[in-house]
């Protein structure tokens, strides 16, 4: 079974406290209602990073999709390289030379040549490295990326690099209704990378599960428009996730004779405070079980697919996963889709 032998994450250098962003950026958007500041603060995001050097100037007028893509390409290349270099360094000497496949992931920008080819060049990987780009899957995309990486590594006997780069702040839109404040408050920029290999130190990927929730396709959408990418998050999303998360996790664990109480570490995508609260309650988790998800939300916000890799990066770098310990990774996105991976130390 393939192992996650190195993980790295990165955020841009432009970091803003939420209180500053309300005053300097959000409150100056067309149609802003001062009462919405309370909703932004309720997101529990204390600070987040952006690739935009001067947000006040950038959003003075609504950028076109072309302008946003022009900003995406060089910024994604820099940030993706930082995360990949950190993951490869943690994977050990010779990890870059052992890479046979590269999976680049993003739902926030597109270009050709794109992130996948740029990473091969910037990392000095062999030109024969097989490349795959995963686009528009949203916040859960890192998990199918890891799942595919595990299969490729097992088949080829070589390492696979997964690199997720999401520049969500490029797509901020002037709000037209109260429900749109959630995405303004939550979403931020970041990158996360992982090296998956057949041998080495790190937890094994032993199980996976995916469910597309029936009759939920209009609850979370991400559409390309002339003035950027537009997101819609239904207020019903947390309740939909809560209703399905118990059976979903049970089905993942049942295959290995496990129960929720057997899981040592939870790496859960912080889609928002209500999602984390509902999952904690519905699964009956102990105090502190989701601390890393709460910390990631507060210090960095929702970085779409890069977020769960940032949380896993923190877990492996700080306390690690002991021999025989179980890890459940959970993420959610458009569809509405629930995705899970089961790892074992």
Backbone torsions as a table, in degrees:
resi	resn	phi	psi	omega
1	UNK	NA	140.0	-177.7
2	UNK	-71.1	152.6	-178.4
3	UNK	-121.0	150.5	170.6
4	UNK	-87.6	103.8	-170.9
5	UNK	-100.6	-7.6	177.4
6	UNK	-164.1	135.4	178.5
7	UNK	-133.5	141.9	176.8
8	UNK	-143.4	152.6	178.8
9	UNK	-140.2	162.4	-178.7
10	UNK	-155.3	148.9	172.0
11	UNK	-130.2	156.3	178.8
12	UNK	-65.6	166.9	-176.2
13	UNK	-81.0	-14.4	-177.5
14	UNK	-90.5	99.9	-176.0
15	UNK	-111.6	132.7	-178.4
16	UNK	-128.8	135.3	171.1
17	UNK	-69.4	148.9	-177.6
18	UNK	-60.4	-40.4	179.4
19	UNK	-61.2	-37.3	178.0
20	UNK	-69.6	-40.2	-179.5
21	UNK	-64.0	-37.6	177.5
22	UNK	-60.1	-46.1	-176.1
23	UNK	-72.1	-43.7	-170.4
24	UNK	-90.9	-26.3	-172.9
25	UNK	-121.6	-62.9	-171.7
26	UNK	-60.5	-43.9	-176.0
27	UNK	-67.2	-14.0	179.9
28	UNK	-98.9	1.0	176.7
29	UNK	-72.5	143.6	176.9
30	UNK	-57.3	134.2	176.9
31	UNK	83.6	4.4	-178.6
32	UNK	-64.8	134.0	175.4
33	UNK	-105.3	122.3	-178.8
34	UNK	-53.8	-26.8	179.0
35	UNK	-65.2	-18.9	-177.9
36	UNK	-74.3	-14.9	178.7
37	UNK	-58.0	-35.8	179.4
38	UNK	-64.2	-36.3	178.4
39	UNK	-67.7	-37.6	178.4
40	UNK	-63.6	-44.8	180.0
41	UNK	-65.2	-30.6	179.7
42	UNK	-70.6	-9.8	180.0
43	UNK	-68.9	-16.4	-176.9
44	UNK	69.6	11.0	173.4
45	UNK	-87.0	116.6	-178.6
46	UNK	-90.3	-32.0	178.1
47	UNK	-157.4	153.7	175.9
48	UNK	-153.9	161.2	-174.5
49	UNK	-107.9	152.5	178.4
50	UNK	-140.2	151.1	175.3
51	UNK	-81.4	-8.0	-178.7
52	UNK	-81.4	118.0	-176.8
53	UNK	-67.8	-39.3	-178.0
54	UNK	-130.4	83.6	-177.4
55	UNK	-59.5	-34.5	-180.0
56	UNK	-59.0	-44.5	180.0
57	UNK	-73.1	-41.5	-176.3
58	UNK	-60.0	-39.9	-175.8
59	UNK	-100.2	13.7	177.0
60	UNK	-59.6	-36.9	170.2
61	UNK	-128.2	151.6	-176.7
62	UNK	-69.2	117.2	-179.2
63	UNK	-68.8	150.6	174.5
64	UNK	-76.6	168.0	176.1
65	UNK	-61.4	-39.7	179.4
66	UNK	-61.7	-42.5	179.2
67	UNK	-64.9	-38.0	178.7
68	UNK	-68.0	-38.3	178.7
69	UNK	-69.6	-33.3	175.9
70	UNK	-63.9	-34.4	176.7
71	UNK	-75.9	-32.4	-175.8
72	UNK	-65.0	-48.4	-167.8
73	UNK	-57.5	-55.0	-178.3
74	UNK	-69.8	-35.0	-179.0
75	UNK	-69.0	-41.6	178.4
76	UNK	-64.6	-37.3	179.6
77	UNK	-62.7	-44.8	179.9
78	UNK	-65.5	-47.2	-174.7
79	UNK	-70.9	-40.6	178.3
80	UNK	-62.8	-36.7	178.3
81	UNK	-65.4	-42.2	179.7
82	UNK	-59.4	-47.7	-179.4
83	UNK	-64.8	-42.1	-179.0
84	UNK	-64.6	-42.5	179.4
85	UNK	-61.9	-39.7	179.5
86	UNK	-67.4	-41.1	178.9
87	UNK	-64.5	-43.4	-179.8
88	UNK	-66.7	-37.2	178.5
89	UNK	-63.8	-39.5	179.9
90	UNK	-74.3	-21.9	176.8
91	UNK	-75.5	-15.7	174.7
92	UNK	104.9	170.9	-178.6
93	UNK	-58.3	136.3	177.2
94	UNK	83.1	2.0	-176.9
95	UNK	-63.6	-40.4	-178.9
96	UNK	-63.7	-40.4	-178.8
97	UNK	-69.3	-20.7	-178.4
98	UNK	-89.7	-2.5	-177.8
99	UNK	-72.7	124.9	177.0
100	UNK	-106.8	-23.7	-179.5
101	UNK	-137.7	149.0	176.8
102	UNK	-131.4	129.0	177.8
103	UNK	-116.6	113.9	176.8
104	UNK	-100.6	138.3	-173.6
105	UNK	-130.0	131.2	170.8
106	UNK	-165.7	144.8	171.9
107	UNK	-117.8	8.1	-173.4
108	UNK	-113.6	3.8	177.3
109	UNK	-174.0	154.5	-177.4
110	UNK	-142.0	141.8	175.6
111	UNK	-161.4	157.1	174.9
112	UNK	-141.6	120.0	-0.4
113	UNK	-59.3	146.2	-173.7
114	UNK	-114.9	-164.7	-175.6
115	UNK	-56.4	-38.7	-178.1
116	UNK	-61.1	-48.5	-179.0
117	UNK	-69.9	-36.7	177.8
118	UNK	-61.8	-40.0	-179.8
119	UNK	-65.8	-40.7	177.5
120	UNK	-58.0	-45.9	-179.3
121	UNK	-67.7	-48.4	-173.2
122	UNK	-70.1	-31.0	-179.9
123	UNK	-87.8	-7.5	-177.8
124	UNK	70.2	31.6	178.3
125	UNK	-75.9	161.3	-179.8
126	UNK	-63.6	140.4	179.2
127	UNK	-63.6	-15.4	179.3
128	UNK	-83.9	-2.9	179.7
129	UNK	-57.6	130.9	179.2
130	UNK	-80.0	134.2	-172.5
131	UNK	-118.8	145.5	176.4
132	UNK	-141.5	133.4	176.2
133	UNK	-111.0	128.7	178.0
134	UNK	-109.0	117.2	-176.2
135	UNK	-124.3	149.9	169.1
136	UNK	64.0	23.7	173.1
137	UNK	-89.1	-20.7	174.4
138	UNK	86.8	-149.0	-166.7
139	UNK	-65.5	-22.2	-176.6
140	UNK	-93.9	0.8	-167.3
141	UNK	-65.0	-23.8	179.4
142	UNK	-62.9	-33.2	-175.4
143	UNK	-72.6	-47.0	171.5
144	UNK	-62.7	-29.9	174.6
145	UNK	-60.8	-45.5	177.8
146	UNK	-67.2	-38.4	179.8
147	UNK	-62.1	-45.6	178.3
148	UNK	-66.8	-38.9	178.5
149	UNK	-60.0	-41.1	179.4
150	UNK	-62.1	-41.7	179.5
151	UNK	-66.9	-42.1	179.6
152	UNK	-64.9	-41.9	-179.7
153	UNK	-65.0	-42.6	179.4
154	UNK	-63.3	-35.9	-177.5
155	UNK	-76.2	-36.5	-173.3
156	UNK	-98.8	-20.8	-175.0
157	UNK	75.4	14.0	-177.8
158	UNK	-120.0	170.9	179.2
159	UNK	-79.3	155.0	177.8
160	UNK	-130.4	132.5	176.6
161	UNK	-103.3	125.2	174.0
162	UNK	-109.4	127.8	-178.1
163	UNK	-133.1	116.1	-179.9
164	UNK	-106.8	124.5	178.8
165	UNK	-129.1	120.2	-178.4
166	UNK	-129.7	120.2	179.8
167	UNK	-113.3	72.9	-172.9
168	UNK	-66.7	-31.6	-175.1
169	UNK	-67.8	-18.3	176.0
170	UNK	-62.2	-20.6	-171.8
171	UNK	-109.5	15.2	176.1
172	UNK	-57.4	135.0	-178.8
173	UNK	-121.0	146.0	172.9
174	UNK	-58.6	128.0	-176.4
175	UNK	-72.2	142.5	176.2
176	UNK	-113.1	-10.2	178.1
177	UNK	-155.8	162.3	-174.0
178	UNK	-57.0	-38.3	-175.6
179	UNK	-64.2	-21.3	-177.8
180	UNK	-82.0	-7.7	-179.8
181	UNK	-67.6	-27.6	-177.2
182	UNK	-58.2	-49.0	-178.2
183	UNK	-69.3	-32.9	175.8
184	UNK	-61.6	-42.4	-176.6
185	UNK	-71.9	-37.8	-168.7
186	UNK	-87.1	-42.8	-160.8
187	UNK	-85.1	143.0	-174.6
188	UNK	-146.4	-174.2	-176.8
189	UNK	-109.9	147.7	176.9
190	UNK	179.6	170.0	177.3
191	UNK	-138.6	147.9	176.0
192	UNK	-142.3	139.6	-178.2
193	UNK	-135.4	151.9	177.8
194	UNK	-143.1	143.5	173.8
195	UNK	-106.2	124.2	178.7
196	UNK	-112.0	129.5	-175.7
197	UNK	-142.7	158.1	-179.1
198	UNK	-70.8	-23.1	-179.3
199	UNK	-137.8	158.4	176.7
200	UNK	132.6	-176.4	179.5
201	UNK	-92.0	129.9	180.0
202	UNK	146.1	161.0	-177.5
203	UNK	-67.5	145.1	177.3
204	UNK	-83.2	143.5	173.0
205	UNK	-88.0	109.5	-171.6
206	UNK	-113.2	-11.7	-178.4
207	UNK	-161.0	158.7	179.9
208	UNK	-153.5	154.8	177.2
209	UNK	-153.5	142.0	176.8
210	UNK	-134.8	138.6	174.4
211	UNK	-139.1	126.6	169.0
212	UNK	-93.8	112.5	-174.5
213	UNK	-66.0	124.4	-178.7
214	UNK	-59.6	144.5	174.6
215	UNK	57.1	37.2	-179.2
216	UNK	-126.8	10.1	-172.1
217	UNK	-65.2	-22.7	-179.7
218	UNK	-94.0	6.3	-177.3
219	UNK	-86.4	-24.4	178.2
220	UNK	-146.2	113.8	-175.7
221	UNK	-131.5	157.4	-177.0
222	UNK	-146.8	99.7	-169.8
223	UNK	-117.2	144.2	176.5
224	UNK	-85.0	123.5	178.8
225	UNK	-121.5	174.2	-179.6
226	UNK	-65.6	-25.4	-177.5
227	UNK	-110.7	34.6	178.8
228	UNK	111.6	-172.6	178.6
229	UNK	-91.3	136.8	-176.4
230	UNK	-116.9	128.4	-178.8
231	UNK	-105.5	144.6	169.5
232	UNK	-128.6	123.7	176.0
233	UNK	-118.0	114.8	177.7
234	UNK	-70.6	141.7	174.3
235	UNK	-60.9	-13.2	-179.1
236	UNK	-83.2	-9.0	-175.1
237	UNK	-56.3	-48.7	-180.0
238	UNK	-58.6	-38.6	179.9
239	UNK	-68.9	-37.2	177.8
240	UNK	-63.6	-44.3	178.9
241	UNK	-63.8	-44.2	-179.4
242	UNK	-60.8	-41.2	-177.6
243	UNK	-64.4	-32.9	-175.3
244	UNK	-101.5	-11.7	-169.2
245	UNK	-69.0	-34.8	-179.4
246	UNK	-61.2	-58.7	177.7
247	UNK	-60.1	-34.2	-179.7
248	UNK	-63.7	-49.2	-179.9
249	UNK	-69.0	-39.8	178.6
250	UNK	-58.6	-42.7	-179.6
251	UNK	-64.4	-36.6	176.8
252	UNK	-64.5	-45.9	-174.9
253	UNK	-76.4	-34.2	-177.7
254	UNK	-56.8	-33.8	-178.6
255	UNK	-62.1	-19.5	-177.5
256	UNK	-118.6	15.4	178.5
257	UNK	66.7	31.6	-175.8
258	UNK	-112.6	161.4	172.1
259	UNK	-126.8	168.8	-178.9
260	UNK	-53.9	-38.8	-177.6
261	UNK	-65.3	-17.8	-179.4
262	UNK	-83.1	-10.9	-176.4
263	UNK	-81.2	127.0	-177.0
264	UNK	-89.4	-30.4	-176.0
265	UNK	-139.5	136.2	177.3
266	UNK	-114.8	123.3	176.8
267	UNK	-116.0	94.7	-170.4
268	UNK	-116.9	130.2	179.0
269	UNK	-62.0	124.4	-179.4
270	UNK	-84.1	77.1	-179.9
271	UNK	-64.8	-14.4	179.6
272	UNK	160.4	161.9	-176.5
273	UNK	-61.3	-37.4	-178.2
274	UNK	-67.7	-35.6	177.8
275	UNK	-63.7	-46.4	179.4
276	UNK	-63.3	-42.2	-179.8
277	UNK	-63.5	-43.3	-178.4
278	UNK	-68.4	-39.4	178.2
279	UNK	-65.0	-44.7	179.4
280	UNK	-57.1	-45.3	-178.5
281	UNK	-69.8	-46.7	-174.2
282	UNK	-68.1	-35.6	179.3
283	UNK	-84.6	-9.1	179.9
284	UNK	66.4	41.2	-176.2
285	UNK	-77.6	154.3	179.9
286	UNK	-75.5	167.0	178.5
287	UNK	-59.8	134.0	178.0
288	UNK	85.0	-2.8	-176.4
289	UNK	-62.4	-30.9	-177.0
290	UNK	-109.7	20.8	-177.3
291	UNK	-56.6	-40.7	-177.8
292	UNK	-66.3	-35.5	177.2
293	UNK	-67.9	-41.2	177.8
294	UNK	-64.0	-40.7	179.4
295	UNK	-64.5	-40.7	179.1
296	UNK	-65.1	-39.0	178.5
297	UNK	-64.1	-46.0	-178.0
298	UNK	-67.2	-42.3	-174.2
299	UNK	-109.6	70.3	177.8
300	UNK	139.5	-19.5	177.7
301	UNK	71.4	-168.8	179.7
302	UNK	-86.5	108.1	-179.1
303	UNK	-100.5	33.1	179.2
304	UNK	51.5	-132.7	-171.1
305	UNK	-64.8	-21.1	-178.4
306	UNK	-75.4	-14.2	-169.5
307	UNK	-69.5	-46.1	-177.6
308	UNK	-65.7	-30.4	176.6
309	UNK	-70.6	-34.7	175.5
310	UNK	-64.1	-39.5	179.0
311	UNK	-67.4	-43.9	177.6
312	UNK	-63.5	-37.5	177.4
313	UNK	-58.5	-46.9	179.3
314	UNK	-62.8	-41.4	179.8
315	UNK	-62.0	-48.9	-176.4
316	UNK	-70.2	-33.9	-177.4
317	UNK	-76.6	-31.0	-173.6
318	UNK	-94.1	-63.7	-176.0
319	UNK	-107.3	-24.1	-179.4
320	UNK	75.1	175.6	177.7
321	UNK	-115.7	114.3	-176.4
322	UNK	-71.3	162.5	178.1
323	UNK	-55.2	128.6	178.7
324	UNK	81.9	-6.5	179.6
325	UNK	-76.6	147.7	-176.7
326	UNK	-105.7	141.4	177.8
327	UNK	-127.3	131.3	172.0
328	UNK	-112.4	125.3	174.2
329	UNK	-106.3	131.5	-178.6
330	UNK	-131.3	139.7	174.6
331	UNK	-151.3	160.9	-172.0
332	UNK	-139.4	149.4	-180.0
333	UNK	-166.0	-162.8	-174.0
334	UNK	-55.3	143.7	178.3
335	UNK	143.8	-54.4	-10.5
336	UNK	-73.7	130.9	-175.3
337	UNK	-113.3	137.8	171.0
338	UNK	-114.5	130.5	-175.7
339	UNK	-129.3	142.5	-179.4
340	UNK	-142.9	150.0	169.9
341	UNK	-129.5	146.2	174.5
342	UNK	-115.4	125.0	-179.3
343	UNK	-119.6	153.4	176.5
344	UNK	-137.6	132.9	179.7
345	UNK	-71.7	NA	NA
